[in-house]
Amino acid sequence: MGQQPNKLPNGIVVRKIETDFSSTPRHWFGNNPYLSHFVNSLSLVFPEGERMFVRSVKHFQKLVKDPALKRDIAAFIGQEMMHGDTHEAFNNWVTEEAIEVRDLITRTDERIRKSADVLLEKSPKSALAFTVALEHLTSIIANSYLSQRNFVDKMHPSVAPILVWHAIEEIEHKSVAFDVYVAAGGGYFRRVLWLAIAAVVLQFAVAQLMISMLWRDKQLTRFKAGFEFIAMMYGRRGLVTSLLPSFFLAFLPSFHPSQIDEKAMLVSWTTALDNMIKVNVVGAKVAKQAAS
Protein backbone atom coordinates (compact mmCIF):
# COMPACT_ATOMS: atom_id res chain seq x y z
CA MET A 1 0.00 0.00 0.00
CA GLY A 2 2.70 2.47 1.00
CA GLN A 3 5.76 3.36 -1.01
CA GLN A 4 8.98 1.38 -0.77
CA PRO A 5 11.03 2.71 2.16
CA ASN A 6 13.84 5.04 1.10
CA LYS A 7 16.21 4.18 3.92
CA LEU A 8 18.57 6.72 5.37
CA PRO A 9 22.28 5.83 5.13
CA ASN A 10 22.20 4.62 8.74
CA GLY A 11 19.16 2.39 8.25
CA ILE A 12 16.80 4.53 10.36
CA VAL A 13 13.68 5.49 8.42
CA VAL A 14 11.64 8.59 9.27
CA ARG A 15 8.05 7.70 8.39
CA LYS A 16 4.72 9.47 8.65
CA ILE A 17 1.58 7.35 8.71
CA GLU A 18 -2.05 8.20 8.10
CA THR A 19 -4.51 7.62 10.95
CA ASP A 20 -8.29 7.28 11.10
CA PHE A 21 -9.96 6.35 14.37
CA SER A 22 -13.54 6.99 13.27
CA SER A 23 -14.41 3.27 13.36
CA THR A 24 -12.36 2.40 16.46
CA PRO A 25 -14.39 0.78 19.27
CA ARG A 26 -13.81 1.84 22.87
CA HIS A 27 -12.32 -1.53 23.81
CA TRP A 28 -10.27 -1.92 20.66
CA PHE A 29 -7.79 -4.53 21.97
CA GLY A 30 -9.55 -7.91 21.83
CA ASN A 31 -12.74 -6.30 23.22
CA ASN A 32 -10.86 -6.29 26.52
CA PRO A 33 -10.94 -3.07 28.60
CA TYR A 34 -7.81 -4.04 30.58
CA LEU A 35 -5.70 -4.61 27.46
CA SER A 36 -7.13 -1.53 25.74
CA HIS A 37 -6.53 0.81 28.69
CA PHE A 38 -3.06 -0.63 29.26
CA VAL A 39 -2.00 0.53 25.80
CA ASN A 40 -4.05 3.73 26.15
CA SER A 41 -2.05 4.47 29.31
CA LEU A 42 1.24 3.91 27.51
CA SER A 43 0.07 6.25 24.78
CA LEU A 44 -0.66 9.00 27.31
CA VAL A 45 2.99 9.10 28.42
CA PHE A 46 4.45 8.96 24.92
CA PRO A 47 4.06 12.53 23.53
CA GLU A 48 5.80 14.42 26.32
CA GLY A 49 8.07 11.45 27.00
CA GLU A 50 9.31 11.52 23.41
CA ARG A 51 10.03 15.25 23.75
CA MET A 52 12.03 14.55 26.90
CA PHE A 53 14.12 11.98 24.98
CA VAL A 54 14.80 14.50 22.23
CA ARG A 55 15.77 17.25 24.69
CA SER A 56 18.23 15.04 26.57
CA VAL A 57 19.92 13.84 23.37
CA LYS A 58 20.07 17.30 21.79
CA HIS A 59 21.75 18.65 24.94
CA PHE A 60 24.87 16.60 24.09
CA GLN A 61 24.55 16.76 20.31
CA LYS A 62 27.51 19.16 19.89
CA LEU A 63 29.86 16.69 21.59
CA VAL A 64 29.26 14.10 18.87
CA LYS A 65 31.96 14.07 16.20
CA ASP A 66 31.14 10.85 14.35
CA PRO A 67 29.24 11.69 11.11
CA ALA A 68 27.27 8.43 11.24
CA LEU A 69 26.08 9.12 14.78
CA LYS A 70 25.13 12.67 13.78
CA ARG A 71 22.87 11.20 11.07
CA ASP A 72 21.50 8.77 13.65
CA ILE A 73 20.60 11.65 15.95
CA ALA A 74 18.81 13.53 13.18
CA ALA A 75 16.79 10.46 12.23
CA PHE A 76 16.07 9.63 15.88
CA ILE A 77 14.67 13.12 16.47
CA GLY A 78 12.60 12.90 13.29
CA GLN A 79 11.10 9.60 14.35
CA GLU A 80 10.38 10.72 17.91
CA MET A 81 8.61 13.86 16.69
CA MET A 82 6.36 11.75 14.47
CA HIS A 83 5.63 9.40 17.37
CA GLY A 84 4.63 12.28 19.62
CA ASP A 85 2.29 13.80 17.03
CA THR A 86 0.61 10.48 16.22
CA HIS A 87 0.05 9.50 19.83
CA GLU A 88 -1.38 12.94 20.54
CA ALA A 89 -3.95 12.26 17.81
CA PHE A 90 -4.72 8.88 19.36
CA ASN A 91 -4.99 10.39 22.85
CA ASN A 92 -7.42 12.99 21.50
CA TRP A 93 -9.58 10.16 20.15
CA VAL A 94 -9.50 8.43 23.55
CA THR A 95 -10.77 11.49 25.40
CA GLU A 96 -13.25 12.61 22.73
CA GLU A 97 -14.78 9.28 21.70
CA ALA A 98 -13.92 6.70 24.37
CA ILE A 99 -13.57 8.08 27.91
CA GLU A 100 -12.79 11.56 29.24
CA VAL A 101 -9.11 11.67 30.13
CA ARG A 102 -8.21 15.25 29.26
CA ASP A 103 -7.23 15.95 32.87
CA LEU A 104 -5.02 12.83 32.91
CA ILE A 105 -3.30 13.95 29.71
CA THR A 106 -2.67 17.44 31.07
CA ARG A 107 -1.41 16.17 34.42
CA THR A 108 0.80 13.51 32.83
CA ASP A 109 2.32 16.01 30.38
CA GLU A 110 3.01 18.51 33.18
CA ARG A 111 4.67 15.92 35.40
CA ILE A 112 6.93 14.64 32.64
CA ARG A 113 7.81 18.17 31.48
CA LYS A 114 8.64 19.41 34.98
CA SER A 115 10.65 16.29 35.80
CA ALA A 116 12.62 16.69 32.57
CA ASP A 117 13.24 20.38 33.33
CA VAL A 118 14.59 19.59 36.80
CA LEU A 119 16.75 16.68 35.69
CA LEU A 120 18.20 18.53 32.69
CA GLU A 121 19.03 21.51 34.90
CA LYS A 122 20.58 19.56 37.78
CA SER A 123 22.25 16.69 35.88
CA PRO A 124 22.00 16.61 32.07
CA LYS A 125 24.01 13.37 31.99
CA SER A 126 21.50 11.71 34.33
CA ALA A 127 18.68 12.94 32.09
CA LEU A 128 20.44 11.28 29.17
CA ALA A 129 20.98 8.09 31.21
CA PHE A 130 17.25 8.08 32.00
CA THR A 131 16.54 8.40 28.28
CA VAL A 132 18.95 5.54 27.53
CA ALA A 133 17.07 3.41 30.07
CA LEU A 134 13.63 4.24 28.72
CA GLU A 135 14.78 3.72 25.13
CA HIS A 136 15.97 0.26 26.12
CA LEU A 137 12.65 -0.49 27.79
CA THR A 138 10.60 0.71 24.82
CA SER A 139 12.73 -1.23 22.34
CA ILE A 140 12.45 -4.52 24.24
CA ILE A 141 8.70 -3.98 24.71
CA ALA A 142 8.56 -3.43 20.95
CA ASN A 143 10.54 -6.62 20.36
CA SER A 144 8.25 -8.64 22.63
CA TYR A 145 5.15 -7.15 20.97
CA LEU A 146 6.32 -7.89 17.42
CA SER A 147 7.47 -11.38 18.40
CA GLN A 148 3.90 -12.40 19.23
CA ARG A 149 1.50 -12.14 16.32
CA ASN A 150 -1.50 -12.84 18.58
CA PHE A 151 -1.05 -9.38 20.12
CA VAL A 152 -1.36 -7.68 16.74
CA ASP A 153 -4.22 -9.92 15.59
CA LYS A 154 -6.31 -9.01 18.65
CA MET A 155 -6.13 -5.27 17.92
CA HIS A 156 -8.57 -3.25 15.85
CA PRO A 157 -7.08 -2.55 12.38
CA SER A 158 -7.19 1.22 13.00
CA VAL A 159 -4.77 0.92 15.93
CA ALA A 160 -2.59 -2.14 15.25
CA PRO A 161 -0.56 -0.49 12.43
CA ILE A 162 0.29 2.48 14.66
CA LEU A 163 1.76 0.21 17.31
CA VAL A 164 3.61 -1.85 14.68
CA TRP A 165 5.03 1.36 13.17
CA HIS A 166 6.08 2.71 16.56
CA ALA A 167 7.62 -0.64 17.53
CA ILE A 168 9.64 -0.86 14.29
CA GLU A 169 11.08 2.60 14.80
CA GLU A 170 11.87 2.06 18.48
CA ILE A 171 13.97 -0.92 17.43
CA GLU A 172 15.58 0.99 14.54
CA HIS A 173 16.85 3.82 16.75
CA LYS A 174 17.44 1.80 19.93
CA SER A 175 21.21 2.52 19.98
CA VAL A 176 21.15 6.27 19.38
CA ALA A 177 20.73 7.61 22.93
CA PHE A 178 23.12 4.92 24.20
CA ASP A 179 25.83 5.97 21.72
CA VAL A 180 25.35 9.65 22.56
CA TYR A 181 25.66 8.77 26.26
CA VAL A 182 28.98 7.01 25.58
CA ALA A 183 30.18 9.96 23.47
CA ALA A 184 29.29 12.29 26.37
CA GLY A 185 31.44 10.25 28.75
CA GLY A 186 28.59 8.52 30.56
CA GLY A 187 29.59 5.68 32.89
CA TYR A 188 28.28 2.23 33.74
CA PHE A 189 26.94 2.82 37.25
CA ARG A 190 24.89 5.87 36.31
CA ARG A 191 23.46 3.96 33.34
CA VAL A 192 22.30 0.90 35.32
CA LEU A 193 21.04 3.00 38.23
CA TRP A 194 18.72 4.89 35.90
CA LEU A 195 17.70 1.65 34.19
CA ALA A 196 16.45 0.32 37.54
CA ILE A 197 14.72 3.63 38.29
CA ALA A 198 13.12 3.79 34.84
CA ALA A 199 11.68 0.28 35.15
CA VAL A 200 9.96 1.20 38.42
CA VAL A 201 8.78 4.65 37.26
CA LEU A 202 7.33 3.40 33.97
CA GLN A 203 5.42 0.53 35.59
CA PHE A 204 4.05 2.76 38.36
CA ALA A 205 3.00 5.53 35.95
CA VAL A 206 1.26 3.16 33.52
CA ALA A 207 -0.46 1.17 36.31
CA GLN A 208 -1.76 4.38 37.89
CA LEU A 209 -3.16 5.66 34.60
CA MET A 210 -4.61 2.27 33.66
CA ILE A 211 -6.48 1.87 36.95
CA SER A 212 -7.84 5.41 36.64
CA MET A 213 -9.07 4.69 33.10
CA LEU A 214 -10.68 1.40 34.10
CA TRP A 215 -12.44 3.13 37.01
CA ARG A 216 -13.78 5.91 34.80
CA ASP A 217 -14.87 3.34 32.23
CA LYS A 218 -16.64 1.33 34.97
CA GLN A 219 -14.66 -1.76 33.92
CA LEU A 220 -12.43 -2.32 36.95
CA THR A 221 -14.48 -5.32 38.13
CA ARG A 222 -14.42 -7.11 34.76
CA PHE A 223 -12.41 -9.92 36.36
CA LYS A 224 -12.39 -12.22 33.32
CA ALA A 225 -10.84 -9.42 31.25
CA GLY A 226 -8.36 -8.83 34.07
CA PHE A 227 -7.28 -12.48 34.11
CA GLU A 228 -6.80 -12.39 30.32
CA PHE A 229 -4.67 -9.27 30.73
CA ILE A 230 -2.49 -10.93 33.40
CA ALA A 231 -2.00 -14.02 31.20
CA MET A 232 -1.01 -11.95 28.17
CA MET A 233 1.39 -9.84 30.22
CA TYR A 234 2.86 -12.34 32.69
CA GLY A 235 2.06 -15.77 31.31
CA ARG A 236 4.65 -18.22 29.98
CA ARG A 237 4.92 -16.27 26.72
CA GLY A 238 3.55 -13.00 28.01
CA LEU A 239 4.69 -9.56 26.90
CA VAL A 240 6.55 -8.82 30.14
CA THR A 241 7.81 -12.37 30.67
CA SER A 242 9.34 -12.47 27.19
CA LEU A 243 11.32 -9.24 27.58
CA LEU A 244 12.95 -10.04 30.93
CA PRO A 245 16.14 -11.66 29.49
CA SER A 246 16.78 -8.59 27.32
CA PHE A 247 16.06 -6.28 30.25
CA PHE A 248 18.66 -7.94 32.50
CA LEU A 249 21.17 -8.15 29.63
CA ALA A 250 21.49 -4.37 29.83
CA PHE A 251 23.01 -4.62 33.32
CA LEU A 252 26.17 -6.18 31.90
CA PRO A 253 29.09 -3.72 31.71
CA SER A 254 29.77 -4.80 28.11
CA PHE A 255 26.17 -4.33 26.95
CA HIS A 256 25.28 -2.49 23.75
CA PRO A 257 21.75 -2.42 22.27
CA SER A 258 23.03 -3.81 18.96
CA GLN A 259 23.75 -7.11 20.72
CA ILE A 260 20.04 -7.89 20.41
CA ASP A 261 19.72 -8.91 16.75
CA GLU A 262 16.37 -7.89 15.27
CA LYS A 263 17.27 -7.46 11.59
CA ALA A 264 15.03 -10.28 10.33
CA MET A 265 12.15 -9.03 12.48
CA LEU A 266 12.48 -5.51 11.07
CA VAL A 267 12.48 -6.74 7.47
CA SER A 268 9.40 -8.88 8.05
CA TRP A 269 7.39 -6.26 9.92
CA THR A 270 8.38 -3.37 7.65
CA THR A 271 6.89 -5.31 4.75
CA ALA A 272 3.80 -6.15 6.83
CA LEU A 273 3.36 -2.49 7.83
CA ASP A 274 3.45 -1.40 4.22
CA ASN A 275 0.48 -3.72 3.60
CA MET A 276 -1.44 -2.54 6.67
CA ILE A 277 -1.44 1.24 6.26
CA LYS A 278 -0.28 4.08 4.03
CA VAL A 279 3.34 4.86 4.89
CA ASN A 280 5.00 8.09 3.77
CA VAL A 281 8.78 8.16 4.12
CA VAL A 282 9.84 11.72 4.85
CA GLY A 283 13.56 10.97 4.77
CA ALA A 284 16.78 12.66 5.72
CA LYS A 285 15.79 16.26 4.93
CA VAL A 286 12.97 16.30 7.49
CA ALA A 287 15.20 14.54 10.01
CA LYS A 288 17.89 17.22 9.64
CA GLN A 289 15.30 19.99 9.99
CA ALA A 290 13.99 18.33 13.16
CA ALA A 291 17.47 18.14 14.64
CA SER A 292 18.34 21.78 13.92
C-alpha positions as a Markdown table, in Angstrom:
| # | Residue | x | y | z |
|---|---|---|---|---|
| 1 | Met | 0.0 | 0.0 | 0.0 |
| 2 | Gly | 2.7 | 2.5 | 1.0 |
| 3 | Gln | 5.8 | 3.4 | -1.0 |
| 4 | Gln | 9.0 | 1.4 | -0.8 |
| 5 | Pro | 11.0 | 2.7 | 2.2 |
| 6 | Asn | 13.8 | 5.0 | 1.1 |
| 7 | Lys | 16.2 | 4.2 | 3.9 |
| 8 | Leu | 18.6 | 6.7 | 5.4 |
| 9 | Pro | 22.3 | 5.8 | 5.1 |
| 10 | Asn | 22.2 | 4.6 | 8.7 |
| 11 | Gly | 19.2 | 2.4 | 8.3 |
| 12 | Ile | 16.8 | 4.5 | 10.4 |
| 13 | Val | 13.7 | 5.5 | 8.4 |
| 14 | Val | 11.6 | 8.6 | 9.3 |
| 15 | Arg | 8.0 | 7.7 | 8.4 |
| 16 | Lys | 4.7 | 9.5 | 8.7 |
| 17 | Ile | 1.6 | 7.3 | 8.7 |
| 18 | Glu | -2.1 | 8.2 | 8.1 |
| 19 | Thr | -4.5 | 7.6 | 11.0 |
| 20 | Asp | -8.3 | 7.3 | 11.1 |
| 21 | Phe | -10.0 | 6.4 | 14.4 |
| 22 | Ser | -13.5 | 7.0 | 13.3 |
| 23 | Ser | -14.4 | 3.3 | 13.4 |
| 24 | Thr | -12.4 | 2.4 | 16.5 |
| 25 | Pro | -14.4 | 0.8 | 19.3 |
| 26 | Arg | -13.8 | 1.8 | 22.9 |
| 27 | His | -12.3 | -1.5 | 23.8 |
| 28 | Trp | -10.3 | -1.9 | 20.7 |
| 29 | Phe | -7.8 | -4.5 | 22.0 |
| 30 | Gly | -9.6 | -7.9 | 21.8 |
| 31 | Asn | -12.7 | -6.3 | 23.2 |
| 32 | Asn | -10.9 | -6.3 | 26.5 |
| 33 | Pro | -10.9 | -3.1 | 28.6 |
| 34 | Tyr | -7.8 | -4.0 | 30.6 |
| 35 | Leu | -5.7 | -4.6 | 27.5 |
| 36 | Ser | -7.1 | -1.5 | 25.7 |
| 37 | His | -6.5 | 0.8 | 28.7 |
| 38 | Phe | -3.1 | -0.6 | 29.3 |
| 39 | Val | -2.0 | 0.5 | 25.8 |
| 40 | Asn | -4.0 | 3.7 | 26.2 |
| 41 | Ser | -2.0 | 4.5 | 29.3 |
| 42 | Leu | 1.2 | 3.9 | 27.5 |
| 43 | Ser | 0.1 | 6.2 | 24.8 |
| 44 | Leu | -0.7 | 9.0 | 27.3 |
| 45 | Val | 3.0 | 9.1 | 28.4 |
| 46 | Phe | 4.4 | 9.0 | 24.9 |
| 47 | Pro | 4.1 | 12.5 | 23.5 |
| 48 | Glu | 5.8 | 14.4 | 26.3 |
| 49 | Gly | 8.1 | 11.4 | 27.0 |
| 50 | Glu | 9.3 | 11.5 | 23.4 |
| 51 | Arg | 10.0 | 15.2 | 23.8 |
| 52 | Met | 12.0 | 14.5 | 26.9 |
| 53 | Phe | 14.1 | 12.0 | 25.0 |
| 54 | Val | 14.8 | 14.5 | 22.2 |
| 55 | Arg | 15.8 | 17.2 | 24.7 |
| 56 | Ser | 18.2 | 15.0 | 26.6 |
| 57 | Val | 19.9 | 13.8 | 23.4 |
| 58 | Lys | 20.1 | 17.3 | 21.8 |
| 59 | His | 21.8 | 18.7 | 24.9 |
| 60 | Phe | 24.9 | 16.6 | 24.1 |
| 61 | Gln | 24.6 | 16.8 | 20.3 |
| 62 | Lys | 27.5 | 19.2 | 19.9 |
| 63 | Leu | 29.9 | 16.7 | 21.6 |
| 64 | Val | 29.3 | 14.1 | 18.9 |
| 65 | Lys | 32.0 | 14.1 | 16.2 |
| 66 | Asp | 31.1 | 10.9 | 14.4 |
| 67 | Pro | 29.2 | 11.7 | 11.1 |
| 68 | Ala | 27.3 | 8.4 | 11.2 |
| 69 | Leu | 26.1 | 9.1 | 14.8 |
| 70 | Lys | 25.1 | 12.7 | 13.8 |
| 71 | Arg | 22.9 | 11.2 | 11.1 |
| 72 | Asp | 21.5 | 8.8 | 13.6 |
| 73 | Ile | 20.6 | 11.6 | 16.0 |
| 74 | Ala | 18.8 | 13.5 | 13.2 |
| 75 | Ala | 16.8 | 10.5 | 12.2 |
| 76 | Phe | 16.1 | 9.6 | 15.9 |
| 77 | Ile | 14.7 | 13.1 | 16.5 |
| 78 | Gly | 12.6 | 12.9 | 13.3 |
| 79 | Gln | 11.1 | 9.6 | 14.3 |
| 80 | Glu | 10.4 | 10.7 | 17.9 |
| 81 | Met | 8.6 | 13.9 | 16.7 |
| 82 | Met | 6.4 | 11.8 | 14.5 |
| 83 | His | 5.6 | 9.4 | 17.4 |
| 84 | Gly | 4.6 | 12.3 | 19.6 |
| 85 | Asp | 2.3 | 13.8 | 17.0 |
| 86 | Thr | 0.6 | 10.5 | 16.2 |
| 87 | His | 0.1 | 9.5 | 19.8 |
| 88 | Glu | -1.4 | 12.9 | 20.5 |
| 89 | Ala | -3.9 | 12.3 | 17.8 |
| 90 | Phe | -4.7 | 8.9 | 19.4 |
| 91 | Asn | -5.0 | 10.4 | 22.8 |
| 92 | Asn | -7.4 | 13.0 | 21.5 |
| 93 | Trp | -9.6 | 10.2 | 20.2 |
| 94 | Val | -9.5 | 8.4 | 23.5 |
| 95 | Thr | -10.8 | 11.5 | 25.4 |
| 96 | Glu | -13.3 | 12.6 | 22.7 |
| 97 | Glu | -14.8 | 9.3 | 21.7 |
| 98 | Ala | -13.9 | 6.7 | 24.4 |
| 99 | Ile | -13.6 | 8.1 | 27.9 |
| 100 | Glu | -12.8 | 11.6 | 29.2 |
| 101 | Val | -9.1 | 11.7 | 30.1 |
| 102 | Arg | -8.2 | 15.2 | 29.3 |
| 103 | Asp | -7.2 | 16.0 | 32.9 |
| 104 | Leu | -5.0 | 12.8 | 32.9 |
| 105 | Ile | -3.3 | 13.9 | 29.7 |
| 106 | Thr | -2.7 | 17.4 | 31.1 |
| 107 | Arg | -1.4 | 16.2 | 34.4 |
| 108 | Thr | 0.8 | 13.5 | 32.8 |
| 109 | Asp | 2.3 | 16.0 | 30.4 |
| 110 | Glu | 3.0 | 18.5 | 33.2 |
| 111 | Arg | 4.7 | 15.9 | 35.4 |
| 112 | Ile | 6.9 | 14.6 | 32.6 |
| 113 | Arg | 7.8 | 18.2 | 31.5 |
| 114 | Lys | 8.6 | 19.4 | 35.0 |
| 115 | Ser | 10.7 | 16.3 | 35.8 |
| 116 | Ala | 12.6 | 16.7 | 32.6 |
| 117 | Asp | 13.2 | 20.4 | 33.3 |
| 118 | Val | 14.6 | 19.6 | 36.8 |
| 119 | Leu | 16.8 | 16.7 | 35.7 |
| 120 | Leu | 18.2 | 18.5 | 32.7 |
| 121 | Glu | 19.0 | 21.5 | 34.9 |
| 122 | Lys | 20.6 | 19.6 | 37.8 |
| 123 | Ser | 22.2 | 16.7 | 35.9 |
| 124 | Pro | 22.0 | 16.6 | 32.1 |
| 125 | Lys | 24.0 | 13.4 | 32.0 |
| 126 | Ser | 21.5 | 11.7 | 34.3 |
| 127 | Ala | 18.7 | 12.9 | 32.1 |
| 128 | Leu | 20.4 | 11.3 | 29.2 |
| 129 | Ala | 21.0 | 8.1 | 31.2 |
| 130 | Phe | 17.2 | 8.1 | 32.0 |
| 131 | Thr | 16.5 | 8.4 | 28.3 |
| 132 | Val | 18.9 | 5.5 | 27.5 |
| 133 | Ala | 17.1 | 3.4 | 30.1 |
| 134 | Leu | 13.6 | 4.2 | 28.7 |
| 135 | Glu | 14.8 | 3.7 | 25.1 |
| 136 | His | 16.0 | 0.3 | 26.1 |
| 137 | Leu | 12.6 | -0.5 | 27.8 |
| 138 | Thr | 10.6 | 0.7 | 24.8 |
| 139 | Ser | 12.7 | -1.2 | 22.3 |
| 140 | Ile | 12.5 | -4.5 | 24.2 |
| 141 | Ile | 8.7 | -4.0 | 24.7 |
| 142 | Ala | 8.6 | -3.4 | 20.9 |
| 143 | Asn | 10.5 | -6.6 | 20.4 |
| 144 | Ser | 8.2 | -8.6 | 22.6 |
| 145 | Tyr | 5.2 | -7.2 | 21.0 |
| 146 | Leu | 6.3 | -7.9 | 17.4 |
| 147 | Ser | 7.5 | -11.4 | 18.4 |
| 148 | Gln | 3.9 | -12.4 | 19.2 |
| 149 | Arg | 1.5 | -12.1 | 16.3 |
| 150 | Asn | -1.5 | -12.8 | 18.6 |
| 151 | Phe | -1.1 | -9.4 | 20.1 |
| 152 | Val | -1.4 | -7.7 | 16.7 |
| 153 | Asp | -4.2 | -9.9 | 15.6 |
| 154 | Lys | -6.3 | -9.0 | 18.7 |
| 155 | Met | -6.1 | -5.3 | 17.9 |
| 156 | His | -8.6 | -3.3 | 15.8 |
| 157 | Pro | -7.1 | -2.6 | 12.4 |
| 158 | Ser | -7.2 | 1.2 | 13.0 |
| 159 | Val | -4.8 | 0.9 | 15.9 |
| 160 | Ala | -2.6 | -2.1 | 15.2 |
| 161 | Pro | -0.6 | -0.5 | 12.4 |
| 162 | Ile | 0.3 | 2.5 | 14.7 |
| 163 | Leu | 1.8 | 0.2 | 17.3 |
| 164 | Val | 3.6 | -1.8 | 14.7 |
| 165 | Trp | 5.0 | 1.4 | 13.2 |
| 166 | His | 6.1 | 2.7 | 16.6 |
| 167 | Ala | 7.6 | -0.6 | 17.5 |
| 168 | Ile | 9.6 | -0.9 | 14.3 |
| 169 | Glu | 11.1 | 2.6 | 14.8 |
| 170 | Glu | 11.9 | 2.1 | 18.5 |
| 171 | Ile | 14.0 | -0.9 | 17.4 |
| 172 | Glu | 15.6 | 1.0 | 14.5 |
| 173 | His | 16.9 | 3.8 | 16.7 |
| 174 | Lys | 17.4 | 1.8 | 19.9 |
| 175 | Ser | 21.2 | 2.5 | 20.0 |
| 176 | Val | 21.2 | 6.3 | 19.4 |
| 177 | Ala | 20.7 | 7.6 | 22.9 |
| 178 | Phe | 23.1 | 4.9 | 24.2 |
| 179 | Asp | 25.8 | 6.0 | 21.7 |
| 180 | Val | 25.3 | 9.7 | 22.6 |
| 181 | Tyr | 25.7 | 8.8 | 26.3 |
| 182 | Val | 29.0 | 7.0 | 25.6 |
| 183 | Ala | 30.2 | 10.0 | 23.5 |
| 184 | Ala | 29.3 | 12.3 | 26.4 |
| 185 | Gly | 31.4 | 10.2 | 28.7 |
| 186 | Gly | 28.6 | 8.5 | 30.6 |
| 187 | Gly | 29.6 | 5.7 | 32.9 |
| 188 | Tyr | 28.3 | 2.2 | 33.7 |
| 189 | Phe | 26.9 | 2.8 | 37.3 |
| 190 | Arg | 24.9 | 5.9 | 36.3 |
| 191 | Arg | 23.5 | 4.0 | 33.3 |
| 192 | Val | 22.3 | 0.9 | 35.3 |
| 193 | Leu | 21.0 | 3.0 | 38.2 |
| 194 | Trp | 18.7 | 4.9 | 35.9 |
| 195 | Leu | 17.7 | 1.7 | 34.2 |
| 196 | Ala | 16.5 | 0.3 | 37.5 |
| 197 | Ile | 14.7 | 3.6 | 38.3 |
| 198 | Ala | 13.1 | 3.8 | 34.8 |
| 199 | Ala | 11.7 | 0.3 | 35.2 |
| 200 | Val | 10.0 | 1.2 | 38.4 |
| 201 | Val | 8.8 | 4.6 | 37.3 |
| 202 | Leu | 7.3 | 3.4 | 34.0 |
| 203 | Gln | 5.4 | 0.5 | 35.6 |
| 204 | Phe | 4.1 | 2.8 | 38.4 |
| 205 | Ala | 3.0 | 5.5 | 35.9 |
| 206 | Val | 1.3 | 3.2 | 33.5 |
| 207 | Ala | -0.5 | 1.2 | 36.3 |
| 208 | Gln | -1.8 | 4.4 | 37.9 |
| 209 | Leu | -3.2 | 5.7 | 34.6 |
| 210 | Met | -4.6 | 2.3 | 33.7 |
| 211 | Ile | -6.5 | 1.9 | 37.0 |
| 212 | Ser | -7.8 | 5.4 | 36.6 |
| 213 | Met | -9.1 | 4.7 | 33.1 |
| 214 | Leu | -10.7 | 1.4 | 34.1 |
| 215 | Trp | -12.4 | 3.1 | 37.0 |
| 216 | Arg | -13.8 | 5.9 | 34.8 |
| 217 | Asp | -14.9 | 3.3 | 32.2 |
| 218 | Lys | -16.6 | 1.3 | 35.0 |
| 219 | Gln | -14.7 | -1.8 | 33.9 |
| 220 | Leu | -12.4 | -2.3 | 37.0 |
| 221 | Thr | -14.5 | -5.3 | 38.1 |
| 222 | Arg | -14.4 | -7.1 | 34.8 |
| 223 | Phe | -12.4 | -9.9 | 36.4 |
| 224 | Lys | -12.4 | -12.2 | 33.3 |
| 225 | Ala | -10.8 | -9.4 | 31.3 |
| 226 | Gly | -8.4 | -8.8 | 34.1 |
| 227 | Phe | -7.3 | -12.5 | 34.1 |
| 228 | Glu | -6.8 | -12.4 | 30.3 |
| 229 | Phe | -4.7 | -9.3 | 30.7 |
| 230 | Ile | -2.5 | -10.9 | 33.4 |
| 231 | Ala | -2.0 | -14.0 | 31.2 |
| 232 | Met | -1.0 | -11.9 | 28.2 |
| 233 | Met | 1.4 | -9.8 | 30.2 |
| 234 | Tyr | 2.9 | -12.3 | 32.7 |
| 235 | Gly | 2.1 | -15.8 | 31.3 |
| 236 | Arg | 4.7 | -18.2 | 30.0 |
| 237 | Arg | 4.9 | -16.3 | 26.7 |
| 238 | Gly | 3.6 | -13.0 | 28.0 |
| 239 | Leu | 4.7 | -9.6 | 26.9 |
| 240 | Val | 6.6 | -8.8 | 30.1 |
| 241 | Thr | 7.8 | -12.4 | 30.7 |
| 242 | Ser | 9.3 | -12.5 | 27.2 |
| 243 | Leu | 11.3 | -9.2 | 27.6 |
| 244 | Leu | 13.0 | -10.0 | 30.9 |
| 245 | Pro | 16.1 | -11.7 | 29.5 |
| 246 | Ser | 16.8 | -8.6 | 27.3 |
| 247 | Phe | 16.1 | -6.3 | 30.2 |
| 248 | Phe | 18.7 | -7.9 | 32.5 |
| 249 | Leu | 21.2 | -8.2 | 29.6 |
| 250 | Ala | 21.5 | -4.4 | 29.8 |
| 251 | Phe | 23.0 | -4.6 | 33.3 |
| 252 | Leu | 26.2 | -6.2 | 31.9 |
| 253 | Pro | 29.1 | -3.7 | 31.7 |
| 254 | Ser | 29.8 | -4.8 | 28.1 |
| 255 | Phe | 26.2 | -4.3 | 27.0 |
| 256 | His | 25.3 | -2.5 | 23.8 |
| 257 | Pro | 21.7 | -2.4 | 22.3 |
| 258 | Ser | 23.0 | -3.8 | 19.0 |
| 259 | Gln | 23.8 | -7.1 | 20.7 |
| 260 | Ile | 20.0 | -7.9 | 20.4 |
| 261 | Asp | 19.7 | -8.9 | 16.8 |
| 262 | Glu | 16.4 | -7.9 | 15.3 |
| 263 | Lys | 17.3 | -7.5 | 11.6 |
| 264 | Ala | 15.0 | -10.3 | 10.3 |
| 265 | Met | 12.2 | -9.0 | 12.5 |
| 266 | Leu | 12.5 | -5.5 | 11.1 |
| 267 | Val | 12.5 | -6.7 | 7.5 |
| 268 | Ser | 9.4 | -8.9 | 8.1 |
| 269 | Trp | 7.4 | -6.3 | 9.9 |
| 270 | Thr | 8.4 | -3.4 | 7.6 |
| 271 | Thr | 6.9 | -5.3 | 4.8 |
| 272 | Ala | 3.8 | -6.2 | 6.8 |
| 273 | Leu | 3.4 | -2.5 | 7.8 |
| 274 | Asp | 3.4 | -1.4 | 4.2 |
| 275 | Asn | 0.5 | -3.7 | 3.6 |
| 276 | Met | -1.4 | -2.5 | 6.7 |
| 277 | Ile | -1.4 | 1.2 | 6.3 |
| 278 | Lys | -0.3 | 4.1 | 4.0 |
| 279 | Val | 3.3 | 4.9 | 4.9 |
| 280 | Asn | 5.0 | 8.1 | 3.8 |
| 281 | Val | 8.8 | 8.2 | 4.1 |
| 282 | Val | 9.8 | 11.7 | 4.8 |
| 283 | Gly | 13.6 | 11.0 | 4.8 |
| 284 | Ala | 16.8 | 12.7 | 5.7 |
| 285 | Lys | 15.8 | 16.3 | 4.9 |
| 286 | Val | 13.0 | 16.3 | 7.5 |
| 287 | Ala | 15.2 | 14.5 | 10.0 |
| 288 | Lys | 17.9 | 17.2 | 9.6 |
| 289 | Gln | 15.3 | 20.0 | 10.0 |
| 290 | Ala | 14.0 | 18.3 | 13.2 |
| 291 | Ala | 17.5 | 18.1 | 14.6 |
| 292 | Ser | 18.3 | 21.8 | 13.9 |
